[in-house]
Amino acid sequence: MSENTTKPSDTCDSNCSSCPHGTTCEDAEKRSNLPPKAAVDVRHVILVLSGKGGVGKSTVSVNLAYALSNKGRQVGLLDLDIHGPNIPKMLGIEQHQLLAEDNKIVPVRVTGSLQVVSMAFLLPQPDSPVIWRGAMKNTAISQFLNETRWGSLDYLVVDLPPGTGDEALSIAQLAPNVRGAVIVTTPQDVSTLDSTKAISFVEKIGLEVLGVIENMSGFACPHCGEMIDLFGSGGGERIAKAHNVPFLGSIPIDIEMRKAGDEGRPFIIRKGEKTPSWIAINEVMERLVSVVEG
């Protein structure tokens, strides 16, 4: 079926909640079946996606949220990687639990301007699996939005699982004021191929691609300083140009960045350790903030 000759309203059925055209469909009757937008007081919602796992998407989400909060913005960080929630570990708050007040979920505070909600806070043990089908995940996403006391936010950064499944569709349909999506990739073809699917997904549901970030872009030898392209180079920039979306920059592999995630101390707050990777990730975050607020 050709995308060039077929309108969304010609192809979707009554199950609008799972339709990729749910946010842009021209059929008013179909759109009336969509769930209402969540009652969250937020100026901008930013989605962080990747086409495949293991590309550093959660690292980008954590550092972006910190970069925004460091600029005096009120920021919420919503970890929607329900089956593999790593955000609390990367922030050093994995021992916390979500509390409830007046039938509302209270996010975990990281700083005075940064708060977090994650499925990890609800698990009985850190290694407990979440064995859920799509309907249960959609319900949880709705609760994380509608039944959480976020307060007034400038930004809600949403860390999504790899791919373009239920979680991405649900948040795109439920969240108000979605500013757009950031695509995280690594340089090699096997990653950029999947990342182009993520870009197409974002465009098909009528959202803006805020930019592409190429993570794990080279490795500086600790002995001689030579940059080694372990996964190739330039893949992120190529797909950004091909899709006419911003390329936000490349971030090299850094052992200290890996340690930062394991230690729960976001890399971007290490201002006294301005390594090439720190400079790169700081510049990427500055460009992204500029795109979002520009």
Backbone hydrogen bonds, N-H to C=O, Kabsch-Sander energy under -0.5 kcal/mol:
donor,donor_aa,acceptor,acceptor_aa,energy
5,T,2,S,-0.6
6,T,2,S,-0.9
10,D,7,K,-1.6
11,T,7,K,-0.7
11,T,8,P,-1.3
12,C,8,P,-1.9
16,C,14,S,-1.9
18,S,15,N,-1.4
19,C,16,C,-1.6
22,G,19,C,-1.8
24,T,21,H,-1.5
25,C,21,H,-2.0
28,A,26,E,-0.9
31,R,27,D,-2.7
32,S,28,A,-1.7
33,N,30,K,-1.8
34,L,31,R,-1.7
38,A,174,L,-3.5
40,V,38,A,-1.8
42,V,40,V,-1.6
43,R,153,L,-1.4
44,H,154,D,-1.4
45,V,177,N,-2.2
46,I,156,L,-2.5
47,L,180,G,-2.5
48,V,158,V,-2.6
49,L,47,L,-0.6
49,L,182,V,-3.0
51,G,184,V,-0.5
60,V,56,G,-2.0
61,S,57,K,-2.3
62,V,58,S,-2.6
63,N,59,T,-2.3
64,L,60,V,-2.6
65,A,61,S,-2.4
66,Y,62,V,-2.2
67,A,63,N,-2.4
68,L,64,L,-2.4
69,S,65,A,-2.3
70,N,66,Y,-2.6
71,K,67,A,-0.6
71,K,68,L,-0.9
72,G,69,S,-1.7
73,R,68,L,-1.6
75,V,73,R,-0.7
75,V,113,S,-3.0
76,G,155,Y,-2.5
77,L,115,Q,-2.5
78,L,76,G,-0.5
78,L,157,V,-2.9
79,D,77,L,-0.6
79,D,117,V,-2.8
80,L,78,L,-1.0
80,L,159,D,-2.6
82,I,80,L,-2.1
84,G,81,D,-0.7
86,N,84,G,-0.6
90,M,86,N,-2.1
91,L,87,I,-1.2
92,G,88,P,-0.6
92,G,89,K,-0.9
93,I,88,P,-2.6
94,E,88,P,-0.5
96,H,93,I,-1.7
98,L,121,F,-0.6
99,L,106,V,-0.9
101,E,104,K,-2.5
104,K,101,E,-1.1
105,I,147,E,-3.5
106,V,99,L,-3.0
108,V,116,V,-2.6
110,V,114,L,-2.9
111,T,114,L,-1.7
114,L,111,T,-0.8
115,Q,75,V,-1.9
116,V,108,V,-2.7
117,V,77,L,-2.1
119,M,79,D,-0.7
121,F,118,S,-1.1
122,L,119,M,-1.9
123,L,119,M,-0.5
123,L,120,A,-0.8
128,S,125,Q,-2.0
131,I,129,P,-0.7
132,W,130,V,-1.0
137,K,133,R,-1.6
138,N,134,G,-2.5
139,T,135,A,-1.9
140,A,136,M,-2.1
141,I,137,K,-2.4
142,S,138,N,-2.1
143,Q,139,T,-2.1
144,F,140,A,-2.7
145,L,141,I,-1.3
146,N,142,S,-3.3
147,E,143,Q,-2.0
148,T,145,L,-0.7
149,R,105,I,-3.3
150,W,148,T,-1.8
153,L,41,D,-3.1
153,L,151,G,-0.6
154,D,74,Q,-2.6
155,Y,74,Q,-2.1
156,L,44,H,-2.1
157,V,76,G,-3.0
158,V,46,I,-3.1
158,V,156,L,-0.5
159,D,78,L,-2.3
159,D,157,V,-0.6
160,L,48,V,-2.0
160,L,158,V,-0.7
163,G,50,S,-2.5
169,L,165,G,-2.1
170,S,166,D,-3.0
171,I,167,E,-2.4
172,A,168,A,-1.8
173,Q,169,L,-1.7
174,L,170,S,-2.5
175,A,171,I,-2.3
179,R,45,V,-2.3
179,R,177,N,-0.7
180,G,45,V,-1.2
181,A,208,E,-2.5
182,V,47,L,-3.0
183,I,211,G,-2.5
184,V,49,L,-2.6
184,V,182,V,-0.5
185,T,213,I,-2.6
191,S,188,Q,-1.3
192,T,188,Q,-2.3
193,L,189,D,-2.5
194,D,190,V,-0.6
195,S,191,S,-2.1
196,T,192,T,-2.0
197,K,193,L,-0.9
198,A,194,D,-1.5
199,I,195,S,-2.3
200,S,196,T,-2.4
201,F,197,K,-2.4
202,V,198,A,-2.3
203,E,199,I,-2.2
204,K,200,S,-2.5
205,I,201,F,-1.6
206,G,203,E,-1.4
207,L,202,V,-2.3
210,L,181,A,-2.6
210,L,208,E,-0.9
211,G,181,A,-0.9
212,V,246,P,-2.0
213,I,183,I,-2.7
214,E,249,G,-2.4
215,N,185,T,-3.3
215,N,213,I,-0.8
216,M,251,I,-0.7
217,S,251,I,-2.5
218,G,216,M,-1.3
219,F,228,I,-1.8
220,A,253,I,-0.6
221,C,219,F,-0.6
221,C,226,E,-2.9
225,G,221,C,-2.0
228,I,219,F,-2.9
228,I,226,E,-0.5
229,D,227,M,-0.5
230,L,228,I,-1.6
231,F,232,G,-0.5
232,G,229,D,-0.9
238,R,234,G,-2.1
239,I,235,G,-2.0
240,A,236,G,-1.9
241,K,237,E,-2.3
242,A,238,R,-2.4
243,H,239,I,-1.7
244,N,241,K,-0.8
245,V,240,A,-2.5
248,L,212,V,-2.4
248,L,246,P,-0.6
249,G,212,V,-0.7
251,I,214,E,-2.7
253,I,218,G,-3.2
257,M,254,D,-0.7
258,R,254,D,-1.6
259,K,255,I,-2.2
260,A,256,E,-2.3
261,G,257,M,-1.8
262,D,258,R,-2.0
263,E,259,K,-2.6
264,G,260,A,-0.7
265,R,260,A,-2.5
269,I,266,P,-1.4
270,R,267,F,-1.7
271,K,269,I,-1.8
273,E,270,R,-1.8
275,T,273,E,-2.2
279,I,275,T,-2.7
280,A,276,P,-2.3
281,I,277,S,-2.8
282,N,278,W,-2.4
283,E,279,I,-2.3
284,V,280,A,-2.4
285,M,281,I,-2.3
286,E,282,N,-2.2
287,R,283,E,-2.3
288,L,284,V,-2.3
289,V,285,M,-2.6
290,S,286,E,-2.1
291,V,287,R,-2.3
292,V,288,L,-2.7
293,E,289,V,-2.8
294,G,290,S,-1.3
